[in-house]
Amino acid sequence: MTRTITIRRATIADAFRLGEIGGTTFTETFGHLYPPEDLAAFLRSAHSPEVWHRRLQESHIAVWLVEVDDGVCAGYASAGPCKLPVPDLESNAGELFQLYVRGPFHGRRLGSRLLTAALAWLESRGFDPLYIGVWSRNESAQRLYARFGFTRYAEYEFPVGTQRDHEYILRRA
């Protein structure tokens, strides 16, 4: 059976779904790295429906969902003005905030499709240059971003509870 896969812009009505997919994908990808209390605190601060509801109300931020014909949410991406700790950050810099695809849907080029949608939106809004923060040990994500012209530009520490992850800041001019 062939599944229909749709990528669409999220709306405020999707806040609960985004909290669910955000928490699920972050936990699938990185949950093993953190003590349970750090993971739980991060998920509350970054992926609650209330947090997503506030984000979705911001006109300068866009979020996309990947949906499969049976109603399953397979992934998401979000983008907007850059908030990374970039040295000498340009006033019109944009950022891909998040791009996650659930494990069962890996290998279907959904990450590339989400990235294409987010980059097109950022560029259409005049954001330039574009940045992405990525965990220093997430080599598969780094390879994906390199295929889209991103190169390592800087480094920073990303807090998850009491833990700090070493991250790279990638840039595309």
N, C-alpha and C positions, 0 to 999 in steps of 0.2 A: 504494500500500500504506500503510495506517495503522499507525503505530508506537505501541506501548504504552509509555507513560512512567510510571515509578514513582519516587516519592520515599520513601526509607526511612532509618531510623536506621542509621548505620554501626556495625560491631562491630570488635573487635580483629582479626578475620580480614581486615578491609578495609585494614589499615595499608599494605600494598604498593600497593593501588589508589589510596589517598588520596595517597601519595607521588607516584604517577604523575600523577594528575589535578591535584594541587596544583602540581607543577612545570610541567606542560603549560599550564595556564590562566594561571599567573603569567607564564610566558614569552610566551605568545600576547598577553597584555594589556600587559605592561610590559617585556619582554625587550629591546626596542630602545632603552630609556632608559639601559642600564647597560653598562659595559665587561664583557667575558666573564668575567673573574676575579671581579668583584663579584657578577654574577648567579650564577655557580657556587657561590660561598661562601654566598650567601643561600639558594639552593635546598638546599644540604647542611644548613644550620642550621634551616631551616623546613619542608622537605618530604621529608626522608628517611623511609623506612618506620619506622626506629627512633624518630624524633620522633613520628610519628603513632601508633605503638604505645603510647608513653608517654601521649600525650594521651587516647587512647581508654580508658585504664585509669582516668582521673580521673572520679569520679562526678559532679562538678559541671560537667562539660563535655559538650556533645552535638554530634554531627556527623551530617549528612544527606548521602546520595548521591542523585543523579538517575541512574537507569538506563533505558536504552532496551531494547526487547524483544530486540534482537540481542546484548545483553550489553555494549554500549558504555556507559561511564561518561561522562555529558554534563556533570556539574557537581557542586558540593558547597557546603555551608555549615557553619560551626561557630560555637558560641556558649557563653557561660558568664559568670562573674563579670568585671566590668570590670577591665582591666589597662592602659587608656589613661592617659596623664598628665593626668588631669582635675583642675583646681583644686578643692580642697575636695570630693573624691570622696565620695559617699554610700556608706555601708557595704554597702548592698544593691543597688548599681548592677549592671546587666548589660550585656553587650556582644555584638554580632554581630562575631565575629572576622574571618570570611572569608565571602565569597559570590562564587563564580565559576561561569560557564557557558562551555563551549567555544564558540568562534566558530561552527562549523556549526549550533549549536543556538540561536543568538540569535534573538529575534523570536517565540519560542514561549511566552513568559510564564513560563519556568522560573525566572528570577530572582525574580519575584513569588511564585511558589509556594514556593520555598526560603525566602524572607524571611518569608512567612506562617507556615511551619512553625517557623522559628527563633524568631520573636516569640511565637508561642503557647507554645512550650516555656519561654522566658524568663519570660513573664508567669505561667504556671502554677507556676513555682518561686518566685514573689514578687519577682523582680528588678524594681527600680524606683528611678530612671529607667533608661532604656536608652540606650546609646551605640553609635556606629559611627565608626570612623576611615576616611576616604576621601581618596584623592589629590586635591589641590586642582584638578587639571586633568581629573579624570574626571567630566565633566558629566553623562553618561548615568546613572552610578551615583547621582550627587547628585539627579537628577530622580526616580529610582526611590525613593530614601529619603524625599524630600520628599512623594511620594504617600502614604507610610506615616506621615506626621506628624513626621518628623525635621527639625530646623532647626540651622543652624550655631551652635555654642556656643563653641568654642575652636580653637586651632591648635597644631600641634607638628611636629617633624621626625622622619621615619621612616627608620631606617638600612637601607640595602641595600648591603652591603659598605662601601666608604669613602664612598659617596654618601649624601646626606641628602635625602629628598623632603619637600616642603612638603605637609602633610596638614591636613585639617579634621577636627575632632571634631564629630559631629552628635549631637543629644540629642533624646529624646522622653520627655516626662513622662507 
